[in-house]
Structure formats: C-alpha cells, structure tokens
Amino acid sequence: MGFHGTTFERPEFNRMISDIEVQRINMVITKDLSRLGRDYIKTGYYIENYFPEKGVRYVSILDGVDTFLDSTNNDVTPFKAIINDMYAKDISKKIKGVLKEKELKGEYLGSFAPYGYKKSSNYKNRLEIDENVSYIVKRIFELYSTGNGFQKIATILDNDNIKTPSQYMNMSYQRETWNPKSIRAILINEAYIGNTVQNKCVSISYKIKKKRKKTPEEYIRVENTHEAIVSKELFYKVQEIIKSKKTVSTTKHDLLFKGLMFCHNCGRKSRVCYRGKKEKIGYIDCSLARGKDKKCKTANYNYNKFEEKTLNAIRDICRVYCDKNALKEIYEKCKNNYNNMIDKEKSNLRDIVERIEKVLKKLEKLYRDNLNEIITDEEYHRYSREFIEERETLKRQQKIIQDKIKLIMEKQESSKNDDEVDKTIKEFLKLENPSKKILYELIDRIELDEYKNIYIYFNFSELNVINQI
C-alpha cells in the first residue's frame, strides 16, 4: 500500500526479487501488465531479460501473456507496457494540474499547518490562527527585530520552557530544545503576514521521487489568504535584518553595531576582522576588498574608533532632531524622500499594467486566429496557457507593488507623529552605553566608503547623514 507502479522500489516487489535470487520462485503471475509496473523500460527489462535469465515464467492473465508459450500476445507486450506508462504519465499531469489550480486559488495544501496556525475545521484547505501559540510567533519576530540572533531567541524560549513546534504537535515526546534553524524558518515564512506560498519544488519526473528546488520567482504566491499574525512592516524589517547578516562571520564578540554595517560602494555587509589567537577586535572591511581582484576599494576602519565616533555622531544628530525648530526642515526632506520612493513604485506599476494589457491583446489575437483556423486548437491551447500563466505572474507582481506603495504611504503618515520617536531618542541620549535594542530602533543601516565617510540611515527620517572620520 502507498506505492505506485511507476517505481520498482516497492517493498513486496523487492522481496519477490530476493526470493527469485535464491531460487524460491520460478513463476510470477499478475492480473495484467500494469500490476508488474508502469515504467515500460524497466517492465521490458524484467520480462525480456531478467525473468528468462533466472528461469522464471511470467504470466499476465488479462493480457494473455505467457513467456513459456510462443504466442502473438507476447509480441505486443512492449506496446502494452508503453500504453501503461503513458497512462501513468497522463494521471500524473492531471493530478499536478488539479493541485496547481488549488495553489493558484490560495488553498493551503500542506500536510501540517505552520506553527502558530491550525487547519480550519469550517473551510477546507484554509488556515486559521491558533491562539495557543500565535503569541510565541509574535514574540520571536519582536525579539529578532530588536537585535537578538537565532541562537539567543532559541535560548530564551528554552529558558521559558516553551514547547518546540514538534512537541506542540505531539510529534515528539522527548524533551527538545529550540533550534536556530527553526527560528529562522519561522522568521522567513510569509504565512505569518497572511500569504500562502507553495509550489517550491517540482518532481524531476513522474517516475522519480527526487525533487528539484524552484527559484523564489517560480513559487506560487497568493496574498491575504488568511489572517496575519504579524504586521507586514515588522515582517519586512526582519527580512532586511536577516539579509544584512548573511555574510556576518560567527564570533564570540557581540558587537554593538553588528548587523548594521554595510559597504557604501557595493552594498555588501561589512565584516569585522580579528587579530591574534585571542581574537582581539581589529578593523572593518568589505569582503570584495580582499583577494587578487579587489573589486571594492573600501578602506579599512579601526572598529573601536568607528564605534566611538559613530555613537557621538548619532547623539549629535539626535540632539538636532530634538530641536523643534529643525523639525520642519527634517519633515520636508523626509516627505521628498517618501514621494520619490512612491513615484518610482508607481512607475513600476504602470509598466506592469502595460505588460498585462499587451498579454490580453495577444490572447484576443490568438482567439481570433483560432476562430479563423489560422492556428490549430492544439496550438491555441498551448499558447493561451503560456499567456495566461504570464498574466497571472504579472498580476501577482502588480499586487506586490501596490502593497509596497501602501506600506510606504503608511510609513510616511506615521513619520509625521514624532511622539514615539522623541521618546526613543530621549532614552538613547540618557544612556551612556546604549543597547543594541535601542540602536536597532533608531538605525536602519550604516554605510562606510573608501574615503572613510560614514552614512547613517535612520528609521525615523530616512535622512542620509554623513559624518567624516
């Protein structure tokens, strides 16, 4: 049970072969050829080569095949095997088609709901929030957004005796600890902002179980299919932090600006190099500034000097911000930056709309050509399928851009209310040694260039403030 005829890696089939090898079996009988297998190449091998070599008689009752008799039915065996193979291929295509249609509708087809959700009892293939653990998912996102790494979050959850996802689903009855990989998997899962993302891998062949991973562009992504657990703003903030930390080396030093430093020239994450066996903190550089090619010309920075002077620069900027007379100028510049971002995305949106209109015109022309018998029905269905898939892809891109514009506009509105910003800045100015948490709230990223200039990008104003070291 649970195995199909396209594979010969079936437990009972392998047991039969083992018995043949030790001469316990001299005859194999099946109802028809498809019961032996639906892979015509391997089926032919067993009937034409393997069974005769081992002195085994093969009989297929309904097909009238008997390898010990000289019958014309034996001659058509290869053709029947091909037909069985084609049938299996056709069934595979139909099943994939049905599943893809459900995925395009946003139906959740996973065996288990993501941690924080459960399968709806009222609506088939729909997710709903599991109130018992959804608060833990929120907590994981909040912890990471304030400077805690995967391992630290795992340790915090373990210390609080929070059950792991497998323990919660009663898939493990032993005491388990949270894994940093599990934390990362939760943080990058779009299910938590209400999206259903599927079709991430594809079978190499209907005969082979091995799968090939698809690129993110090939995923089927349907938005707003269920209630979100975290806000989109928090989710995308976390994605930016994860992306920024991809090239960070794991060290024992928990640096204050770790995860915030970037190369101004190439955009890559800057790294801190260490000296000696004791790993004394050395200097900051870009990975492309090393090696024979030296594709990046970023200069080296002494990290300790960088930290001291950057903190002083941030304090100076925050004091200026607290000067209410300077707020008008800050807001005007901030407004211009947001407007430029919105204009750019609207331009991208217009391009997408134009491309959708072009695809629709192609579909209309294709339909007319089919009516006028310029192309065959087969050609029409093949080309129209391609155009429809292209249109669906463009519509998804259109929705992503529309959401991005909405987020920018929301951020623009929220930036006008400076009460929370004032509170954060005042807290920062009071602290002699600020924490990573408060720095992550203030700073989006810090860039360094080849002339030892520092570019500080704040979360609250989108201003590019330059301070030369």
N, C-alpha and C positions, 0 to 999 in steps of 0.2 A: 504493500500500500504506500502511496505517496511518491511513486516513481513512474515515469512515463517511458514510452518506447523509443524516444529519440536518444536515450542513453543506454549503454550496456553496463554501466556501473550500478547494477541492481543487485542487492544482497543475495536474493534467491537465484538469480542468473549466475552470479559468481560461484555460488555453492554448487550449482549444477556442473559448471565447468571444472571445478575441483574434483567432483565425482567422476567426470569423464577422464580426467588426467590419471586417476588411479584405477581406471577400467571398471568402475562400478556401474556405469551406464553405457548401453550400446544402442539406445533408441530414444529419440526426442520427438514428442508429439505435441502440436499446438492446434488450437481451434482454426486459426488462419495465420498467414504470414506476419500480419501486424502484431500478433502476440509474441513473436520471436523478437521483432524490433522494427522501428520505423525509419531507421537510418539505412538507406539502400546500399551504401558502400560496405558497412560492417555486416549487414544481413547477408549480402552476397558472399562476403568472406567466409562466414560460418557455414553457409550452405554449400558453396563451391569448393572451399579449401579445408577448413578446419574439421568439419564432420567427416568428410571422406578420409582425411589423413588419420583420424582416430578410429575409423571403422564404425562410425555412428550413423545409424539410419535416421533420416529426418522425414517426418510426415506432417503435412498441413491438411487437415481434414476438409475444410470448406473449399480450399483451393485445388484439391485433388493432387497435391504434390507428394511424391514418394521417391526419395533419392535412390531406392533399391530397385525401382521399376523403370523401364525405358518407356516413358510417357511424354506426349506432347505438352502436357501440363507443366512438366519440369522445364521445358524450353521457354515458357512465358514467365517463369518465376522472377527474373530480373526486372521485367516491366511492371509486374505487380508490386515489387518492392519499391520501385521508383514512385508509383502511384501512392503507396502508403506514406512514403517520405514527403511527397507533395501535400498530402492531406494534413500531415503534422505541421508543415510549414504554413499552410493556409490557416489552420486553427490558431497557430502562434500569432500570425498577423492580426487576426480578428480580435484575439484577447488583448493584444497590445493596443489596438485601435480603441477598444472599449475603455481600457484603463486611461489612455491619453485623453479621451473625451471627458472622463470624470476629473482628471487632473486639471484640464483647461477650465472646468467649471469651479475649481477650487475645492473639490471634495477631498477630504483627508483620507488617504489610503494606507497609512502606516499601521503596522501591527499593534504598536503601543503609542499612546498619546505622549507628547513631550512632557517632561517634568514640570508641574505647575498647571497642567491641563488634564482633563479626562474626556473620554468619548461621550458624546451626548446620548442620553437614553431616549430623547424625543425625536432627534433628527439624525438620520443615518449619515455617516462619514462627515460629521461635524464635531468640532472641538468646543468645549466649554471650560471655564476656569474652575480649577479645583481649589477651593478656598482653604483647604487644609495646609497646602504647601505653597500657594502662589506668593505669599508674603516673603518666603525664603528667596524666590527668584528675584523679587524687587530688591531685597537686601543685597544679594550678590551683585546686581548692577550698581547699586549705590556705593557699595564698598569699593568696587573696581574704579568707579568714576572719581573717587576721592583719593586715589593713589595706592591702593592695596593691590598686590600682584595675585596671580592664580594660587600660588602655594600659600600665601598668607591668608587668603579667603578660605581655602580648604582647612587650614589650621583653626581659624575662628569658628567655622561650622562644627568641626570635630570637638572643640572645647565646649561648645554649647550643646553637644550631644544631639545634633540634627541628623536624622537618618539620611543615608545616601539614597539616590533615586532607586537603585535596585532593591535596597532594603525596604523602602516605602512601598514598592510594588510587590513585596513578598517574593522576590526572585532570589533573595539571598537571606539566609537565616543566621549567618555568622556576622560577627562584629566587623564592619568595614570602615575604612577611613575615606574621606573625600579625596578625589584625585584631581590635580591641577588640570588635567585634560578634560575632565567632566565639567569643571568650572568654565573653561574656555568654550566648550561645546555649547553650554547654556548661553554664554555672552554673545556668541555669533549667530544664534538661532533666530531667524526673523519671525518665527511663530509667536514670539513674545510681543511683537508690535501688530499682531493680527494678520500676518501674511502666511499663506501656505505655499511652501517651496518644495517641489517634487521633481521627479524625472532627472535625478542627479547622476544616474549611471544607466548604462544600457548593456544588454547581453550581447556578446560578440557574435553569437549565432544561436538559433533556436535549438541546436544540438549540443551547445556547450554552455555550462553554467557560469563560466568565468565572465565577469563584467568589466566594462571599460568606464572609467570616470569621465563625466562630461565637464565642459568648462562652465563657469557660472552663467555665461551668456546663453547657454543651451538649456538651463533649468527652466521649468515651467513655474512661473511665479504669479500667484493671484493674490491681490491685496485685499485687506479688510474682509476676510472670510469668517473671522470670529473676533471675540472681544480681546483687546490687548491687555497685557499685564503691566508693561512699562511704556512710557511715552516715547515717541519717535525721536524727540530731541535727545533724551538720555541714551537711547539705543545707539544713535549715530555718533554721539560723543564718545561712547565706549569703543565703537569701531575705529574711530580715529586714534584713540589711545593704543589700541591693540596693534594697529598698523604702524604706529610710530615706534613701537617696541620690538618690532620683528627682528631688527638687526642688533639689538642690545645684547651684549655678552653677559652671561650669568656670573656675577662675582659676589663676594661676601660683603661688599660695600653697598649700603643702602643710601645712595647719593640723593641730595635734596632735589636736584634738577633732573634726575633720571627719568627718561621718557619724554622730556620736554625739549631736548636739544636736537637741532637739525642743521644740516649744511645749507647755507643760503644759495650756493651755486648750483647744486644738483638736486636738492630736496631730500637727500637720503638722511637717515637717522645718524647723528653723530655718536661717536663712541668714546669712552674714557679708557686710556691705556694705563697699565700699571707697571711699576718698576720693582725689580728685585724679588726675592723669594717671599718677602713679607707682603707683597702686593701693595706697595706704597702708591698712593694716588698720584698719577703723573699728569698727562696732558690730554686734551680733547682733540680728535681729528676725524676726518671723513675716511671711510674705507676705500674710496676711489682715489685718495691722495697718496696711496701706497703702491708698491709694485713698480714694474718697469714702465708701464704706460702712463701712470699718474694722470688719470683722466680728469681729476679735480685738483684745483690749486689751493684748496682751503688751507690756511695756516694753522699751526699747532697753537693750542691755548693751554696755559697752566690752569688746571681745573680749580684749584683753591683760590687763585686770584680772580678767575671768572666768576665763581660763586659769590665772593665778597662784593665785587664791583657790580654784578648784576642785581644783587639784593639792594644795594644802595640806589641803583638806577630805578628799580621798581618802586622803592619808597619815595623817591623824588617825584616820580610820575603820579603816584597815588596822592601825594600832597597837593599836586597841581589839580588833580581831579576833584579833591575835596574843596578847592577854591570855587565857590558857586559862581563867581564872576567868569570863570573859564568854562563853565559847563555849556554855555550856548555855542561856543566855537567847537567844542567836542561833539555835541549833538549834530551840528551841521555837517561836520566831516563824516561822522558815523552814518548820517542819513544818506549822504552822497555815495558812500561805500555800499550800503544796502541797495540803493537804487541801481547802481552799476551791476550788482550781482543779479538783481531781478531782471534788468534789461537783457543781460546775457542769456539767462534761462528762458526768457520769453522768445528770444531769437532762436534758440534751440527748439523751442516748442513749435514755432512757425515752420521750421524746416521739417519737423516730424509730420505736422499736419499736411504739408505739401506732398510729402512722400506717400502718405496714406491716400490722398486724392489721386496720385498717379497710379497707385496699385488698383484702386477702384476702377479707374478708366481702363486699365489693362484687363481687368475682369470683365467689364462690359464689352470690350472689343473681342475678347476670347469667346464670350457667349454669342455674339453676332456671327463670328466666324464659324462657330459650330452649327448655328441655325442655317447658315448659307452653305454648309457642307464643305467649307474650306479646310477645316480640320476634322479629324475623326472624333467619335465620342471618347475613345481611349485617350487621345491627346488632350482633349478638353479637360477630362477629369484629372489627368496628371498635372497639367499646367495650373489649373484652377486651384488644386490642392496646395501647390507651392506658393501661389499668390495669397491664398487665404492664410497660410502659416506666416508669411511675411507681414500681412496686415495685422495679425494678432500680436506679433512681436513688436511692431511699431506702436500699437495701442498700449501695450504694457510700458514701453519707453515713454509714451505720452503721459501716462498716469504717474510714472516716477518723477518726471519733470514738473508736473502740476503739483505734486505733493511737496517737491523741493521748493517751489515758489511759495507755497503756502507756509512752509516752515520758516523761510527767510522773512516773510511778512510778519509772522508771529514773533520772531526774534526781534524784528525792527520795532514792533509795538512794545515788546517787553523791555527793550533797552531804554525807552523813554521814562520808565518808572525806576528811579535810581535809589529807592529806599533800601532795597536788599543789597544793592551794590555798595552803598555807603556803609552799611553795617559790616560787610565783609572787609572793606578797605580799612575801616577804623580798627577792626580786630587785628588785621595784618600789621598796622602801624604800631599797635600796642606791644606786639610780640618782638622780643629781642632776637629770638631764634624761631622763626615761623616753621610750621609743619608742612609736610608735602600736601596734606589735605587742603589747606587754605591756598597753597600755591596753585594746585590744580583748579581750584575755583576761580582764581584770578587770571591765570595764564593759559592761553591756548597752545602756544609754541614759542620757542626762542631759536632764532637762526644766527649762524656765525659765518662770516665771509673771509676771503683771503686777505683782506686789509685789517682784520681784527675788529670789525664792526659787529655790534650785537643788535639784532632786530627783535624787539619784544612785541608779540601779538597778544593783546588782552582779550579775554572772553567778553568783557562788558562793553567794549567800544570799537573793536575791530581796527584800532589805530596802529599804524606802523611807527613805533617809536625807536629811534636809533640812538645808541649811546656808544661812543668810541672808547675802547680800552687802550 
